Amino acid sequence: MAVAPVGYAQAAPKSIATGLALATLGAIAFSGKAIIVKLAYRHGVDAVTLIMLRMLFALPFFLVMSWWASRHTPQRKPAPLTRKDVLGIAWLGFTGYYLASYLDFAGLQYITASLERLILYLNPTLVLLLGLVFVGRRIGRRQAAGMAISYGGVLLVFGHEVTLQGADVALGAVLVFLSAVSYALYLFYSGEMVQRLGSMRLVGLATSVACGLCILQFVVLRPLDTAWAVAPEVLWLSVLNATLCTVVPVMMVMMAIERIGSGLAAQVGMVGPMSTMIMGVVLLGEPFTAWLVAGTLLVIAGVFVCSRVRA
């Protein structure tokens, strides 16, 4: 049985209920990102332009977040940024948000939103593998079993999509998997900086760096006058993606962690793949098959096993 976070047992029932609600809504909102991206692709936009618009609209929110978390108050005096901190923030912004986001958007051109969410949900298993490779952290038998279950679920859905849509699914799956690896690198290396700078400050600064990189990528690769030459639906979808599916869930999950702890918040986040599957079927008309349900349940079960062992 997973160990409750420090202070969880003493937390008021109302606070626990609020934390669970925030974690659930945050996971569902995060899952909507893939749906919005798939809807935007129907209007002829490319990945470079789409991710630039998302980050352009999200940038003001992340700048405010980093400013708010960096304020000096009588109760809190944030640590000053050192040269090492600046380099670390730049690296985490590149790997965790810029590169991971771009590869994810590029991969969604070829695979369903449901398969994308399942691949990204492998992040906890990838962090375990990075720990094994870089610091020699041993993976237990139950963790290995959980990982095998999760990857088996992804392969099940992947194999079914390949038979339906062809070889492009392989390219999309590889791009999204590399996105998951990039974000796992962010999670693996961000622990020390989170302790020093705080989660909100680090997220605000790293995502601001990523926003700048996405905008710079567009300036280098595309004519500037094409930024607003997209369909009006793309602009509105990008605003929705930047707010409801990016900034809002980040805040919700952080507030949930404050109330119920990161372990329980992560377990509640298991509703993400299921919500993506349901939204994909309802909003995108993606096929609802027994293969998809079975693969989703396997991935969730495998990650749950890994999470319980780690707790």
Contacts in CASP RR format, 6 or more apart in sequence:
PFRMAT RR
TARGET T0000
AUTHOR 0000-0000-0000
METHOD contacts of the structure
MODEL  1
MAVAPVGYAQAAPKSIATGLALATLGAIAFSGKAIIVKLAYRHGVDAVTL
IMLRMLFALPFFLVMSWWASRHTPQRKPAPLTRKDVLGIAWLGFTGYYLA
SYLDFAGLQYITASLERLILYLNPTLVLLLGLVFVGRRIGRRQAAGMAIS
YGGVLLVFGHEVTLQGADVALGAVLVFLSAVSYALYLFYSGEMVQRLGSM
RLVGLATSVACGLCILQFVVLRPLDTAWAVAPEVLWLSVLNATLCTVVPV
MMVMMAIERIGSGLAAQVGMVGPMSTMIMGVVLLGEPFTAWLVAGTLLVI
AGVFVCSRVRA
1 308 0 8 1.000
2 263 0 8 1.000
2 264 0 8 1.000
2 267 0 8 1.000
2 307 0 8 1.000
2 308 0 8 1.000
2 311 0 8 1.000
3 311 0 8 1.000
4 264 0 8 1.000
5 260 0 8 1.000
5 261 0 8 1.000
5 262 0 8 1.000
5 263 0 8 1.000
5 264 0 8 1.000
8 16 0 8 1.000
8 260 0 8 1.000
8 261 0 8 1.000
8 264 0 8 1.000
11 259 0 8 1.000
11 260 0 8 1.000
15 259 0 8 1.000
16 259 0 8 1.000
16 260 0 8 1.000
18 259 0 8 1.000
19 255 0 8 1.000
19 256 0 8 1.000
19 259 0 8 1.000
19 260 0 8 1.000
19 265 0 8 1.000
20 256 0 8 1.000
20 260 0 8 1.000
20 264 0 8 1.000
20 268 0 8 1.000
22 252 0 8 1.000
22 253 0 8 1.000
22 255 0 8 1.000
22 256 0 8 1.000
22 259 0 8 1.000
23 252 0 8 1.000
23 253 0 8 1.000
23 256 0 8 1.000
23 257 0 8 1.000
23 260 0 8 1.000
23 264 0 8 1.000
23 265 0 8 1.000
23 268 0 8 1.000
23 269 0 8 1.000
24 268 0 8 1.000
24 269 0 8 1.000
24 271 0 8 1.000
25 249 0 8 1.000
25 252 0 8 1.000
26 248 0 8 1.000
26 249 0 8 1.000
26 252 0 8 1.000
26 253 0 8 1.000
26 256 0 8 1.000
26 269 0 8 1.000
27 249 0 8 1.000
27 253 0 8 1.000
27 268 0 8 1.000
27 269 0 8 1.000
27 270 0 8 1.000
27 271 0 8 1.000
27 272 0 8 1.000
27 275 0 8 1.000
28 271 0 8 1.000
28 272 0 8 1.000
28 275 0 8 1.000
29 244 0 8 1.000
29 245 0 8 1.000
29 248 0 8 1.000
29 249 0 8 1.000
29 252 0 8 1.000
30 245 0 8 1.000
30 249 0 8 1.000
30 253 0 8 1.000
30 272 0 8 1.000
31 117 0 8 1.000
31 272 0 8 1.000
31 273 0 8 1.000
31 275 0 8 1.000
31 276 0 8 1.000
31 279 0 8 1.000
32 113 0 8 1.000
32 245 0 8 1.000
32 275 0 8 1.000
32 276 0 8 1.000
32 279 0 8 1.000
33 241 0 8 1.000
33 245 0 8 1.000
33 246 0 8 1.000
34 108 0 8 1.000
34 113 0 8 1.000
34 116 0 8 1.000
34 117 0 8 1.000
34 276 0 8 1.000
35 113 0 8 1.000
35 276 0 8 1.000
35 279 0 8 1.000
35 280 0 8 1.000
35 283 0 8 1.000
35 284 0 8 1.000
36 237 0 8 1.000
36 240 0 8 1.000
36 241 0 8 1.000
36 245 0 8 1.000
37 50 0 8 1.000
37 105 0 8 1.000
37 108 0 8 1.000
37 113 0 8 1.000
37 241 0 8 1.000
38 108 0 8 1.000
38 113 0 8 1.000
38 280 0 8 1.000
38 284 0 8 1.000
39 233 0 8 1.000
39 237 0 8 1.000
39 283 0 8 1.000
39 284 0 8 1.000
40 50 0 8 1.000
40 233 0 8 1.000
40 234 0 8 1.000
40 237 0 8 1.000
40 238 0 8 1.000
40 241 0 8 1.000
41 50 0 8 1.000
41 108 0 8 1.000
41 109 0 8 1.000
43 230 0 8 1.000
43 231 0 8 1.000
43 233 0 8 1.000
43 234 0 8 1.000
44 230 0 8 1.000
44 231 0 8 1.000
44 234 0 8 1.000
45 230 0 8 1.000
45 231 0 8 1.000
45 234 0 8 1.000
47 102 0 8 1.000
47 105 0 8 1.000
47 106 0 8 1.000
47 107 0 8 1.000
47 109 0 8 1.000
48 102 0 8 1.000
48 217 0 8 1.000
48 218 0 8 1.000
48 221 0 8 1.000
48 222 0 8 1.000
49 218 0 8 1.000
49 222 0 8 1.000
49 226 0 8 1.000
49 227 0 8 1.000
49 230 0 8 1.000
50 105 0 8 1.000
50 234 0 8 1.000
50 238 0 8 1.000
51 101 0 8 1.000
51 102 0 8 1.000
51 105 0 8 1.000
51 214 0 8 1.000
51 217 0 8 1.000
52 214 0 8 1.000
52 215 0 8 1.000
52 217 0 8 1.000
52 218 0 8 1.000
52 227 0 8 1.000
53 227 0 8 1.000
53 230 0 8 1.000
53 234 0 8 1.000
53 235 0 8 1.000
53 238 0 8 1.000
53 242 0 8 1.000
54 101 0 8 1.000
54 214 0 8 1.000
54 238 0 8 1.000
54 241 0 8 1.000
54 242 0 8 1.000
54 246 0 8 1.000
55 101 0 8 1.000
55 210 0 8 1.000
55 211 0 8 1.000
55 212 0 8 1.000
55 214 0 8 1.000
55 215 0 8 1.000
55 242 0 8 1.000
56 211 0 8 1.000
56 214 0 8 1.000
56 215 0 8 1.000
56 238 0 8 1.000
56 242 0 8 1.000
57 238 0 8 1.000
57 239 0 8 1.000
57 241 0 8 1.000
57 242 0 8 1.000
57 243 0 8 1.000
58 207 0 8 1.000
58 211 0 8 1.000
58 242 0 8 1.000
58 243 0 8 1.000
58 246 0 8 1.000
58 247 0 8 1.000
59 208 0 8 1.000
59 211 0 8 1.000
59 212 0 8 1.000
59 215 0 8 1.000
61 242 0 8 1.000
61 243 0 8 1.000
61 247 0 8 1.000
62 203 0 8 1.000
62 204 0 8 1.000
62 207 0 8 1.000
62 208 0 8 1.000
62 211 0 8 1.000
62 247 0 8 1.000
63 204 0 8 1.000
63 208 0 8 1.000
65 200 0 8 1.000
65 203 0 8 1.000
65 204 0 8 1.000
65 207 0 8 1.000
65 247 0 8 1.000
66 201 0 8 1.000
66 204 0 8 1.000
66 205 0 8 1.000
66 208 0 8 1.000
68 200 0 8 1.000
69 78 0 8 1.000
69 198 0 8 1.000
69 200 0 8 1.000
69 201 0 8 1.000
69 204 0 8 1.000
70 78 0 8 1.000
70 201 0 8 1.000
71 78 0 8 1.000
72 78 0 8 1.000
78 197 0 8 1.000
78 201 0 8 1.000
79 196 0 8 1.000
79 197 0 8 1.000
81 89 0 8 1.000
81 197 0 8 1.000
85 193 0 8 1.000
85 196 0 8 1.000
85 197 0 8 1.000
88 193 0 8 1.000
89 193 0 8 1.000
89 202 0 8 1.000
89 205 0 8 1.000
89 206 0 8 1.000
89 209 0 8 1.000
90 209 0 8 1.000
91 189 0 8 1.000
92 186 0 8 1.000
92 189 0 8 1.000
92 190 0 8 1.000
92 193 0 8 1.000
92 202 0 8 1.000
92 206 0 8 1.000
92 209 0 8 1.000
93 186 0 8 1.000
93 206 0 8 1.000
93 207 0 8 1.000
93 209 0 8 1.000
93 210 0 8 1.000
93 213 0 8 1.000
94 209 0 8 1.000
94 210 0 8 1.000
94 213 0 8 1.000
95 182 0 8 1.000
95 183 0 8 1.000
95 185 0 8 1.000
95 186 0 8 1.000
95 189 0 8 1.000
96 182 0 8 1.000
96 183 0 8 1.000
96 185 0 8 1.000
96 186 0 8 1.000
96 206 0 8 1.000
96 210 0 8 1.000
97 186 0 8 1.000
97 206 0 8 1.000
97 207 0 8 1.000
97 209 0 8 1.000
97 210 0 8 1.000
98 209 0 8 1.000
98 210 0 8 1.000
98 213 0 8 1.000
98 214 0 8 1.000
99 179 0 8 1.000
99 182 0 8 1.000
100 179 0 8 1.000
100 180 0 8 1.000
100 182 0 8 1.000
100 183 0 8 1.000
100 186 0 8 1.000
101 179 0 8 1.000
101 210 0 8 1.000
101 214 0 8 1.000
102 179 0 8 1.000
102 214 0 8 1.000
102 217 0 8 1.000
103 175 0 8 1.000
103 176 0 8 1.000
103 178 0 8 1.000
103 179 0 8 1.000
103 182 0 8 1.000
104 116 0 8 1.000
104 120 0 8 1.000
104 175 0 8 1.000
104 176 0 8 1.000
104 179 0 8 1.000
106 172 0 8 1.000
106 175 0 8 1.000
107 116 0 8 1.000
107 171 0 8 1.000
107 172 0 8 1.000
107 173 0 8 1.000
107 175 0 8 1.000
107 176 0 8 1.000
107 179 0 8 1.000
108 116 0 8 1.000
108 172 0 8 1.000
108 176 0 8 1.000
109 172 0 8 1.000
110 165 0 8 1.000
110 168 0 8 1.000
110 169 0 8 1.000
110 171 0 8 1.000
110 172 0 8 1.000
110 173 0 8 1.000
110 175 0 8 1.000
111 161 0 8 1.000
111 165 0 8 1.000
111 169 0 8 1.000
111 172 0 8 1.000
111 173 0 8 1.000
111 176 0 8 1.000
112 161 0 8 1.000
112 280 0 8 1.000
112 284 0 8 1.000
112 286 0 8 1.000
113 276 0 8 1.000
113 279 0 8 1.000
113 280 0 8 1.000
113 284 0 8 1.000
113 286 0 8 1.000
114 157 0 8 1.000
114 273 0 8 1.000
114 276 0 8 1.000
114 277 0 8 1.000
114 280 0 8 1.000
114 286 0 8 1.000
114 292 0 8 1.000
114 296 0 8 1.000
115 154 0 8 1.000
115 157 0 8 1.000
115 158 0 8 1.000
115 161 0 8 1.000
115 169 0 8 1.000
115 173 0 8 1.000
115 176 0 8 1.000
116 176 0 8 1.000
116 276 0 8 1.000
117 272 0 8 1.000
117 273 0 8 1.000
117 276 0 8 1.000
117 277 0 8 1.000
118 153 0 8 1.000
118 154 0 8 1.000
118 157 0 8 1.000
118 273 0 8 1.000
118 295 0 8 1.000
118 296 0 8 1.000
118 299 0 8 1.000
119 154 0 8 1.000
119 173 0 8 1.000
119 176 0 8 1.000
119 177 0 8 1.000
119 179 0 8 1.000
119 180 0 8 1.000
120 176 0 8 1.000
120 179 0 8 1.000
120 180 0 8 1.000
120 183 0 8 1.000
121 150 0 8 1.000
121 272 0 8 1.000
121 273 0 8 1.000
121 299 0 8 1.000
121 300 0 8 1.000
121 303 0 8 1.000
122 150 0 8 1.000
122 151 0 8 1.000
122 154 0 8 1.000
122 177 0 8 1.000
122 180 0 8 1.000
122 299 0 8 1.000
122 303 0 8 1.000
123 180 0 8 1.000
123 183 0 8 1.000
123 184 0 8 1.000
123 187 0 8 1.000
124 266 0 8 1.000
124 303 0 8 1.000
124 306 0 8 1.000
124 307 0 8 1.000
124 310 0 8 1.000
125 146 0 8 1.000
125 147 0 8 1.000
125 150 0 8 1.000
125 151 0 8 1.000
125 303 0 8 1.000
125 306 0 8 1.000
126 180 0 8 1.000
126 181 0 8 1.000
126 184 0 8 1.000
127 184 0 8 1.000
127 187 0 8 1.000
127 188 0 8 1.000
128 137 0 8 1.000
128 139 0 8 1.000
128 143 0 8 1.000
128 147 0 8 1.000
128 306 0 8 1.000
128 310 0 8 1.000
129 139 0 8 1.000
129 147 0 8 1.000
129 184 0 8 1.000
130 184 0 8 1.000
130 185 0 8 1.000
130 188 0 8 1.000
131 137 0 8 1.000
131 188 0 8 1.000
132 138 0 8 1.000
132 139 0 8 1.000
134 188 0 8 1.000
139 147 0 8 1.000
140 309 0 8 1.000
142 305 0 8 1.000
142 309 0 8 1.000
143 305 0 8 1.000
143 306 0 8 1.000
143 309 0 8 1.000
143 310 0 8 1.000
145 302 0 8 1.000
145 305 0 8 1.000
146 301 0 8 1.000
146 302 0 8 1.000
146 303 0 8 1.000
146 305 0 8 1.000
146 306 0 8 1.000
147 302 0 8 1.000
147 306 0 8 1.000
149 298 0 8 1.000
149 299 0 8 1.000
149 301 0 8 1.000
149 302 0 8 1.000
149 305 0 8 1.000
150 298 0 8 1.000
150 299 0 8 1.000
150 301 0 8 1.000
150 302 0 8 1.000
150 303 0 8 1.000
150 306 0 8 1.000
152 295 0 8 1.000
152 298 0 8 1.000
152 299 0 8 1.000
153 294 0 8 1.000
153 295 0 8 1.000
153 296 0 8 1.000
153 298 0 8 1.000
153 299 0 8 1.000
154 295 0 8 1.000
154 299 0 8 1.000
156 291 0 8 1.000
156 294 0 8 1.000
156 295 0 8 1.000
156 298 0 8 1.000
157 291 0 8 1.000
157 292 0 8 1.000
157 295 0 8 1.000
157 296 0 8 1.000
158 169 0 8 1.000
158 173 0 8 1.000
159 169 0 8 1.000
160 289 0 8 1.000
160 291 0 8 1.000
160 292 0 8 1.000
161 169 0 8 1.000
162 169 0 8 1.000
162 170 0 8 1.000
164 287 0 8 1.000
186 206 0 8 1.000
190 202 0 8 1.000
193 202 0 8 1.000
194 202 0 8 1.000
197 205 0 8 1.000
199 254 0 8 1.000
199 257 0 8 1.000
200 254 0 8 1.000
203 250 0 8 1.000
203 254 0 8 1.000
207 250 0 8 1.000
218 227 0 8 1.000
228 235 0 8 1.000
253 265 0 8 1.000
256 265 0 8 1.000
256 268 0 8 1.000
257 265 0 8 1.000
260 268 0 8 1.000
263 307 0 8 1.000
263 311 0 8 1.000
266 307 0 8 1.000
267 304 0 8 1.000
267 307 0 8 1.000
270 300 0 8 1.000
270 303 0 8 1.000
270 304 0 8 1.000
273 296 0 8 1.000
273 299 0 8 1.000
273 300 0 8 1.000
274 296 0 8 1.000
274 300 0 8 1.000
277 288 0 8 1.000
277 292 0 8 1.000
277 293 0 8 1.000
277 296 0 8 1.000
280 286 0 8 1.000
281 287 0 8 1.000
281 288 0 8 1.000
END
